[in-house]
Amino acid sequence: MIQSMTGYGKAEKQFDNKNISVELRSLNSKSLDLNTRLPYHLKEIENQLKKTIGEALVRGKVDLSLHIENTNLSNAKTINVNTVNQYIDQLSQIHEGDRFELLKVAMRLPDVLKTDLEDLNDLEVVAIKDLLKIALEHLNSHRLDEGKTLEIEFLKRLEALSNLLAQAEEIDPERTQRVSDKLKDNLNELKVEIDQNRFEQELIYYLEKYDITEEKVRLKTHIDYFKETLDASVSSGKKLAFIAQEMGREINTIGSKANHAALQKVVVQMKDELEKIKEQLLNVL
């Protein structure tokens, strides 16, 4: 089971003539990068909210938005009369105009409307924390759904890698024989007497330098281990990235030893499939 770092969660409820809304968005990041947008009077509980998010999400670039809207129309917003009158007096000194026209200008200036927010109380804090937990559940559910999509993509790429590895195994015997035949032909063209036993020893030594048996076995092991990690109970993007890195090492070594056009072509295709895996791993938790 893997989780994506991309997710979205939202929860809202009516509480004491207020509409409270908690919204979470997350994207990929190497560590937990948390940004919050809270009403000023909620700053005192900001660290508590961050701690809850950190324990639930671990990694990702996370944005928390918390909005509180007063639904009681009678006191939701009031006009700051003193501020309006001061604006009108100052405007009249700049331009002599109808007071109603100056009023329309003044009403568009800052601090004309004020919101009467009550002090934060314990019940409201509990409501906010409950909503945050619900939003986190929704976000994690979204991450799981995205993870399932990623898993399908990974399995598709791993299957392609396994098929390419099978092609490499088919090519390898013919490649080895071609290298051996080429060396013998070159010696025959020299038309000199050679020690056959010594030649066989040197040939074995030469072929061992180009042998890719160990690399093929390790690559297959890494592919199987990648699949096992996908099925693990805990998502581990860093572990998968390490396995992919080791797969890349084996593929590069096979390429350096190939000395064969068809095998080199297979190696290029392997690298392409692995690169697609690495790109998607950036989104895995």
Buried (B, 14 or more C-beta within 10 A) or exposed (E): EBBBBBBBBBBBBEBEBBEBBBBBBBBBBEEBEBEBEBEEEBEEBEEEBBEBBEEBBEBBBBBBBBBBEBEEEEEBEEEBEEBBEEBBEEBEEEEEEEEEEBBEEBEEEEEBEEEEEEEBEEEBBEBBBBBBBBBBEBBBBBBBEBBEEBBEBBEEBBEBBBEBBEBBBEBBEEBBEEBBEEBEEEEEEEEEEEEEEEEEEEBEEEBEEBEBEEBBEBBBBBBEBBBEBBEEEEBBBEBBBBBBEBBBEBBBBBBEBBBBEBBEBBBEBBBEBBEBBBEBBEBBB
